[in-house]
Structure formats: structure tokens, C-alpha cells
């Protein structure tokens, strides 16, 4: 047996995807680090707002991706084709509607978030329909567990955003936030590669049976509900800090958030593997809890390692990643990492239940997500208080998810 054939047999598509996600996360961090160093804390605050909007968009897009993933496994033949047209129909409708709203209210957003540029919101708005279509494509790959092609679409989006944005900032003498927005939208086009022009028939979506349409609608509502809570929990702190604090503090907090969220971004990789595996097992009538235990164990180990590193070497981490201008945040790094670790673990439970069509975790996340906003609105005397409030809320969320799981021991 040759060395090549040995390696070829040992490397699985799942391992390729996991490696790819680590590279994508590394590339996204490099993207943020370059922006943070090139722009400085004040200008980086506007760029970080765009990055936060991109995260918000990714959560909305995840609805299309997860719904497509699930029913790619459950549907076949004409029902799958009808469902595919159904998803494209609503991706285009919602993409255009949300993009139009963002475009029209760009001036209001500029005032709300104290940004220098208004055009950055309008450029970003143009890319929203593209992102939703890209999400459906990823859902098809994920449902088929075609992790190689799924990896390619994430890689192409990440590298194009990094390289195009860097080139624009170095070569084009325009507002930096506007250039970052252009780079983001161009990356969506690369994320669609290879582009296959396919006729989308809105009428064909009507072939979907009433029973199947009901299943799809129920799951869409569950997923939308949960993704909205994800948006609230994962992004409200950055947006509220941008509103309540000055540009310097907002830029410093944005750097803290980007470093501290590393656990969540890596945990997302396990969610991508968890969902199709759980849906497949349930379809076969087998127990699904062992899959949950495996991924919770992985994320817990990862979380302990990262929080410990942030506690022991905060100044080294911040200095290496963003530079000495951001060292003021070093004492809060491990605390933010702890908050996101708790969220990442509870998130695995929530997505697990979501794949099994349980709606209670969505309600729990929604209640605690709104409570996070309320607490920060009323108690924001310092950045430290903002972080510590999130730890309290995430502890409550994880405890609630564990209680709910204990009531469903037979799954």
C-alpha cells in the first residue's frame, strides 16, 4: 500500500470539512486583524459594524440553509424539485425585500450607529439576495453530506473577501467602510462558484403536497424563530455598545468580541455535522442522543482550553492579534470567552432539538435573548458590566437547555 493510498483512505469528507472550517475561521480572523491594524480602533468600529451585519445576515441565511438541508434528506423526486423551487422563490422575495428596506433606511442607520458612511449600508443591501441563494446551495451540499463541495463554497467566499478587501483598501482612496462593504458583496459572488444558471419556476413550487408544505412551513417558522434569537444573543451587545459608547470604546469592544467569539465560530462547524447526522438517524428510527453527547464533549473541551488561554495570556493574545492599541480590553478577554463558550454549548443543544422539531428551546432562547438586550439597555455603565451581564444570561440559558434535555431522556 502506497503512502498516498493510505492517506486517501484515512481522510474522510467530514475531516476535510472540519479542516476547511478551521482554515475559514482562521482566514476570517486574519481579515478582522488586518482591518483592526490598518484602520485603528475608531475607524475599525464602522468596519466592525459591517462585520456584525454580515453575521446577522449569516444567521438569516442559515434558515434557508438548514431548511434545505433537512428536506434534502427527507424529500426526493418531484417533491424535492418542487421544494427547491419553493425555497428559491422565497429566498429571492425576502432577499429583495430586506435589501430594499436596508437601502431605503440607510440614513437612519447611519444616525443610529454614528457611522461616517451611509453608502456602506446601501452597498451591503445589494448583496443580500445573493447571500440567500448561496445559503440554499450550501444546504443542498450539507443535506447530501457533500462536505468537499460545501468546503469549497466557504473557502471561496472567505478568501475572496480577504483579498479583495485588502486590495481595495491599499489601492482605492475612498472611505474604508464603503470599501469593506464592496469587498463583502463581491465575496458573495465567489461563494456561489461554480455558478450554474438554472431556471427557477415559481409555479413548480405549487407541486409540493399540502402535507409536505405544512412540514416545511413549520420547520421554517421554528428555524426563523431560533435564528432570530441567535441574532439577538450574538450581535446585540456589539450593536448596543456602538450606540451607547463612543467610537473608541466601540472599536475596543469590537476587537474583544472578535477574539472572544472564536469558540462560537468553531462550534458552528460541529453544528453543520450534527444536523444531517441527527436527521438521518431519526429517519432510520435510531437514538440520536449519542451524537449530541459527542459534539457537546468536543465543544466543552475546546471551550475550557480557549477560556484558560484567554485567562493566562490575555495581553499576549490581544497584542499579537490587534496590537498594543487594544490592550485596554485584556482583563475582559477571558470573561467574554466564557460567555461565548456557554452560548456555544447551549447552542448545540438548541440546534439538536431544532432538528427534531422541538420548539421549547427556541422559546427559551428568545426569552433570554430579549433579557440580554433589556439588561444591557438598563445597565451599561462600563464595558465590563456589559460582558458580565452576558455571562449571567448565558449561564441561565445553558441551565434551561439542560433542564429541558433531562425531560426528554428517551430521544
CORMO-V141103 format. One record per backbone hydrogen bond with DSSP energy under -1.0 kcal/mol. CO is the residue of the C=O (numbers start at 0). NH is the residue of the N-H. Records with the same first field share a line. If there is no record, write none. Layout:
# CORMO-V141103
CO: NH, NH
This chain:
# CORMO-V141103
1: 5
2: 6
3: 7
4: 8
5: 9
6: 10
11: 15
12: 16
13: 17
14: 18
15: 19
16: 20
17: 21
18: 22
19: 23
20: 24
21: 25
22: 26
23: 27
24: 28
25: 29
26: 30
27: 31
28: 32
29: 33
30: 34
31: 35
32: 36
33: 37
34: 38
35: 39
39: 43
40: 44
42: 46
43: 47
44: 48
45: 49
46: 50
47: 51
48: 52
49: 53
50: 54
51: 55
52: 56
53: 57
54: 58
55: 59
56: 60
57: 61
59: 62
60: 64
61: 65
62: 66
63: 67
64: 68
65: 69
66: 70
67: 71
68: 72
69: 73
70: 74
75: 78
76: 80
77: 81
78: 82
79: 83
80: 84
81: 85
82: 86
83: 87
84: 88
85: 89
86: 90
87: 91
88: 92
89: 93
90: 94
91: 95
92: 96
93: 97
94: 98
95: 99
96: 100
97: 101
98: 102
99: 103
100: 104
104: 108
105: 109
106: 110
107: 111
108: 112
109: 114
118: 122
119: 123
120: 124
121: 125
124: 127
126: 130
127: 131
128: 132
129: 133
130: 134
131: 135
132: 136
133: 137
134: 138
135: 139
136: 140
137: 141
138: 142
139: 143
140: 145
141: 144
144: 146
145: 149
146: 150
147: 151
148: 152
149: 153
150: 154
151: 155
152: 156
153: 157
154: 158
155: 159
156: 160
157: 161
158: 162
159: 163
160: 164
161: 165
162: 166
163: 167
164: 168
165: 169
166: 170
167: 171
171: 173
174: 178
175: 179
176: 180
177: 181
178: 182
179: 183
180: 184
181: 185
182: 186
183: 187
184: 188
185: 189
186: 190
189: 192
202: 205
203: 206
204: 207
208: 212
209: 213
210: 214
211: 215
212: 216
213: 217
214: 218
215: 219
216: 220
217: 221
218: 222
219: 223
220: 224
221: 225
222: 226
223: 227
224: 228
225: 229
226: 230
227: 231
228: 232
229: 233
230: 234
231: 235
234: 238
235: 239
236: 240
237: 241
238: 242
239: 243
240: 244
245: 249
246: 250
247: 251
248: 252
249: 253
250: 254
251: 255
252: 256
253: 257
254: 258
255: 259
256: 260
258: 261
260: 264
261: 265
262: 266
263: 267
265: 268
266: 270
267: 271
268: 272
269: 273
270: 274
272: 276
273: 277
274: 278
275: 279
276: 280
277: 281
278: 282
279: 283
280: 285
281: 284
287: 290, 291
288: 292
289: 293
290: 294
291: 295
292: 296
293: 297
294: 298
295: 299
296: 300
297: 301
298: 302
299: 303
300: 304
301: 305
302: 306
303: 307
304: 308
305: 309
306: 310
307: 311
308: 312
312: 316
313: 317
314: 318
315: 319
316: 320
317: 321, 322
322: 325
323: 326
325: 328
326: 329
328: 331
331: 335
332: 336
333: 337
334: 338
335: 339
336: 340
337: 341
338: 342
339: 343
340: 344
341: 345
342: 346
343: 347
344: 348
345: 349
346: 350
347: 351
348: 352
349: 353
350: 354
352: 357
353: 356
358: 362
359: 363
360: 364
361: 365
362: 366
363: 367
364: 368
365: 369
366: 370
367: 371
368: 372
369: 373
370: 374
371: 375
372: 376
373: 377
374: 378
381: 385
382: 386
383: 387
384: 388
385: 389
386: 390
387: 391
388: 392
389: 393
390: 394
391: 395
392: 396
393: 397
394: 398
395: 399
396: 400
397: 401
398: 402
399: 403
400: 404
401: 405
404: 407
407: 410
410: 287
